[in-house]
Amino acid sequence: MTLRIMLPALLAVFVLAACGKKEESAPAQAPAPAPAPASTPAPAPAPAAEPAKTEEASKPEEAAKPVAAAPADPARGEKVFKQTCATCHQTGLAGAPKIGDKADWGPRIAKGADTLHTHAIKGFIGSKGVMPPKGGNPSLSDDDVKAAVDYMAGKAG
């Protein structure tokens, strides 16, 4: 099969797989109170309550600190790679950079870990191929995907 036929077919499969993803619904709002009868005057509105202060808001110096990323777990990355990523990254399916291929991974690694992680988590269509969100496995956590990306990028370094 040629890439012209295989790539659109593969893309269609990934798009259809993403259609089953459940969206979080907005919390239901409480119904508005019924208006008071016309014969009785409406009570004066209560003064607006001060918003509750959260622990973060009461400690602005701590809230501004960036959250440190957890160190990558190579064993976890390898496990996720074998279970999900190997299908494409072992063979180069759909233009995926093959694990251990420095020429394929080099330009991608040069864009930085944040870009690699974002493309792997959210999906990406590039000039060389397609990366479905979370490798087509929506049950993976973002941390699982990051660990797998770090594992693969480390094999190319």
C-alpha positions as CSV (number, residue, x, y, z in Angstrom):
1,M,0.0,0.0,0.0
2,T,1.3,3.4,-0.8
3,L,1.6,6.2,1.7
4,R,-1.0,8.2,-0.2
5,I,-3.6,5.6,0.5
6,M,-2.4,4.5,3.9
7,L,-2.0,7.9,5.5
8,P,-5.6,9.2,4.9
9,A,-7.0,5.8,6.0
10,L,-4.9,5.8,9.2
11,L,-5.9,9.4,9.9
12,A,-9.6,8.5,9.5
13,V,-9.2,5.6,12.0
14,F,-7.6,8.0,14.6
15,V,-10.3,10.6,14.0
16,L,-13.0,8.1,14.5
17,A,-11.4,6.7,17.6
18,A,-11.3,10.2,19.0
19,C,-15.0,10.6,18.5
20,G,-15.7,8.2,21.3
21,K,-14.0,10.5,23.8
22,K,-16.3,11.7,26.6
23,E,-16.5,15.4,27.2
24,E,-16.8,16.8,30.7
25,S,-20.1,18.6,31.0
26,A,-20.5,21.9,32.8
27,P,-22.0,21.7,36.3
28,A,-25.7,22.3,36.3
29,Q,-26.7,25.7,37.5
30,A,-29.3,26.2,40.2
31,P,-32.6,27.6,39.0
32,A,-33.3,31.2,39.5
33,P,-35.5,32.0,42.5
34,A,-39.1,32.8,41.8
35,P,-40.0,36.5,41.7
36,A,-41.7,37.8,44.8
37,P,-45.5,38.6,44.6
38,A,-46.3,42.1,43.4
39,S,-48.1,43.0,46.6
40,T,-45.0,42.7,48.8
41,P,-41.9,44.8,48.3
42,A,-38.8,42.9,47.3
43,P,-36.2,42.7,50.1
44,A,-33.1,44.7,49.8
45,P,-30.2,42.7,48.3
46,A,-27.7,41.5,50.8
47,P,-24.3,43.0,50.6
48,A,-22.0,41.0,48.4
49,A,-20.0,38.5,50.3
50,E,-16.3,38.7,50.1
51,P,-14.9,35.8,48.0
52,A,-13.5,33.0,50.2
53,K,-9.8,33.1,50.2
54,T,-8.0,29.9,49.2
55,E,-4.8,28.8,50.7
56,E,-3.1,29.7,47.4
57,A,-4.6,33.2,47.3
58,S,-3.5,33.8,50.9
59,K,0.1,32.9,50.0
60,P,0.8,34.7,46.7
61,E,4.6,34.1,46.9
62,E,3.9,30.3,46.9
63,A,1.2,30.4,44.2
64,A,3.6,32.1,41.8
65,K,6.2,29.4,42.0
66,P,6.2,27.0,39.0
67,V,5.5,23.4,39.7
68,A,8.6,21.2,39.3
69,A,8.2,18.4,36.8
70,A,8.5,15.0,38.2
71,P,11.6,13.2,37.0
72,A,10.9,10.8,34.1
73,D,10.7,7.2,35.0
74,P,12.5,5.2,32.4
75,A,10.8,1.9,33.3
76,R,7.4,3.6,33.1
77,G,8.3,5.1,29.7
78,E,9.5,1.8,28.4
79,K,6.3,0.1,29.5
80,V,4.1,2.7,27.8
81,F,6.3,2.5,24.7
82,K,5.9,-1.2,24.4
83,Q,2.1,-1.2,25.1
84,T,1.1,1.8,22.9
85,C,3.9,3.6,21.0
86,A,5.9,0.6,19.5
87,T,3.1,0.0,16.9
88,C,4.2,3.1,15.0
89,H,7.6,4.0,16.4
90,Q,9.1,0.6,15.9
91,T,8.3,0.6,12.2
92,G,7.9,4.2,11.2
93,L,4.2,3.8,10.5
94,A,2.5,7.0,9.4
95,G,5.8,8.8,9.4
96,A,6.6,8.2,13.1
97,P,10.2,8.6,14.0
98,K,11.7,5.2,14.6
99,I,13.0,4.6,18.1
100,G,16.8,5.0,18.2
101,D,17.0,6.9,14.8
102,K,19.0,10.0,15.5
103,A,18.3,11.5,12.1
104,D,14.5,11.2,12.6
105,W,14.5,12.3,16.2
106,G,17.2,15.1,16.1
107,P,15.1,17.9,14.5
108,R,12.2,17.0,16.8
109,I,14.3,16.9,19.9
110,A,15.8,20.3,18.9
111,K,12.3,21.8,19.3
112,G,12.4,21.0,23.0
113,A,10.7,18.6,25.4
114,D,7.7,20.8,25.9
115,T,6.9,20.8,22.1
116,L,7.5,17.0,22.0
117,H,5.2,16.4,24.9
118,T,2.5,18.7,23.6
119,H,2.5,17.1,20.2
120,A,2.3,13.6,21.7
121,I,-0.5,14.5,24.1
122,K,-2.6,16.7,21.9
123,G,-1.7,15.2,18.5
124,F,0.1,16.7,15.6
125,I,0.0,16.6,11.8
126,G,3.4,17.4,10.3
127,S,5.1,17.3,7.0
128,K,6.4,13.8,7.6
129,G,3.5,12.2,9.3
130,V,0.7,12.1,11.9
131,M,0.9,11.8,15.6
132,P,-2.6,11.0,17.1
133,P,-3.3,12.3,20.5
134,K,-1.8,10.1,23.2
135,G,-0.8,7.7,20.5
136,G,-4.4,6.8,19.9
137,N,-4.8,5.6,23.5
138,P,-6.9,8.2,25.4
139,S,-6.7,6.2,28.6
140,L,-3.0,7.2,29.0
141,S,-2.3,10.0,31.5
142,D,-0.3,13.0,30.3
143,D,2.6,11.8,32.6
144,D,2.5,8.4,30.9
145,V,2.8,10.0,27.5
146,K,5.6,12.3,28.7
147,A,7.5,9.3,30.1
148,A,7.2,7.4,26.8
149,V,8.4,10.5,24.8
150,D,11.3,11.0,27.1
151,Y,12.2,7.3,26.8
152,M,12.1,7.4,23.0
153,A,14.0,10.7,22.8
154,G,16.6,9.2,25.2
155,K,17.2,6.3,22.8
156,A,18.0,8.7,20.0
157,G,20.5,10.7,22.0
